[in-house]
Each structure stands twice: as structure tokens, then as C-alpha cells.
Amino acid sequence: MATGERSKAYRRTRQNYDSALLVVASVVRSWDPCSLIGSGAPPDEFDAEIATVVAHIPCISDAASAAAALSSVFSASFESSLFSPARCAAPADGETGLPADSAIRKPCFQGSAREQG
């Protein structure tokens, strides 16, 4: 791949990441798990979780997998009993929630050596 092509591919990838980050940030901040932002926490309170959810986008194909991603990420950061996939279903809804956009998704390599190592 020529340098110019690599540069264009990087910009496309970076633009896709930035777009996904904005969408996921909007969804998570509107959802406001644990009502932290509504209680006065800064808007960047969930930035680490938002970035981790964005990393899950390649594996998100529908609302159920989006809810599973949210559940996994927020269960790791907060009390896991509060973030079942069922509780995470509303922000994962396809119309108002996390993107399942082919422009920002790639195939998920679940169980592959790549994922494990």
C-alpha cells in the first residue's frame, strides 16, 4: 500500500472512530448510568467506559449485542448487578442507541487467536 493510500485509510479509520466516539458518548451521557452526571459529576465521567464500548463496536450487530457490550463494560467499572444486559437494553436500542453501522464495524473475531493473544 502506498504512503498516500495508507494516509487516506488512516484518516477514514480515524474519522470512523471519532464519529463512533461521539455517538456512543451521546448515548451513554443521555442514559447516565447511576445518575452521576445528573447529580453533578462532570460530563467526562464515563469517558473511559465510552472508549471501551467503542472498542466493542466491531462485535455489535444488533441491539442484543450492543446491550451485552454495555453490560460487560459497565459491569467491569461499577457494581455488576446493576448492569445486566436487560438493564442495558434501552440505551442499546437500534433507533436511539449504539451504532451498528457498517462504516465503523469490522468482523468480530470471537474466539480467534487474535482475540486471545
SVG drawing of the C-alpha trace seen along z (x, -y; Angstrom):
<svg xmlns="http://www.w3.org/2000/svg" viewBox="-35 -19 39 38">
<polyline fill="none" stroke="black" stroke-width="0.4" points="0.0,0.0 1.4,-3.4 2.0,-6.1 -0.8,-8.2 -3.2,-5.3 -2.2,-4.5 -2.7,-8.1 -6.2,-8.1 -7.1,-4.8 -5.9,-6.1 -8.0,-9.3 -11.0,-7.2 -10.4,-4.9 -9.8,-7.9 -12.9,-9.7 -14.9,-6.5 -13.5,-6.2 -14.2,-9.8 -17.8,-9.5 -18.4,-6.4 -17.0,-8.1 -19.4,-11.0 -22.4,-8.7 -21.5,-6.4 -20.7,-9.4 -24.1,-10.9 -25.9,-7.7 -24.1,-7.0 -24.4,-10.5 -28.1,-10.6 -28.5,-7.2 -26.4,-8.5 -26.0,-5.2 -26.2,-5.6 -27.4,-9.2 -23.8,-10.5 -24.0,-13.3 -27.4,-14.3 -26.0,-14.5 -23.3,-17.0 -20.5,-14.8 -18.6,-16.2 -19.7,-15.2 -16.5,-13.3 -17.3,-11.0 -17.8,-8.0 -15.1,-8.7 -13.1,-5.5 -16.2,-3.4 -17.3,-5.2 -13.9,-4.4 -14.1,-0.8 -17.7,-0.5 -16.4,-2.0 -13.7,0.8 -16.6,3.3 -18.4,1.9 -16.8,4.4 -18.7,7.1 -22.0,5.2 -24.5,6.4 -27.9,5.8 -29.5,4.3 -28.8,7.5 -25.1,7.5 -25.0,3.7 -26.7,4.4 -24.2,7.1 -21.3,4.8 -22.7,2.1 -23.3,4.7 -19.8,6.0 -18.1,2.6 -20.2,1.0 -20.2,4.2 -16.4,4.1 -16.4,0.5 -19.3,0.4 -21.4,2.9 -22.0,5.7 -25.5,6.5 -26.7,3.0 -25.7,3.7 -27.4,6.8 -27.9,6.9 -31.7,6.4 -30.9,3.1 -28.7,2.0 -31.2,2.8 -32.8,-0.7 -29.5,-2.6 -28.6,0.2 -31.8,-0.2 -31.0,-0.4 -33.0,-3.6 -31.8,-5.7 -28.7,-3.8 -25.4,-2.4 -24.4,-2.3 -24.4,0.9 -23.1,-0.9 -21.0,0.9 -18.8,-2.1 -17.5,-1.7 -17.8,2.0 -15.5,4.8 -16.0,8.5 -15.7,9.8 -13.1,12.4 -14.5,14.1 -12.5,17.0 -9.7,16.5 -6.0,16.4 -6.0,12.7 -8.6,12.0 -6.9,14.3 -3.4,13.1"/>
</svg>
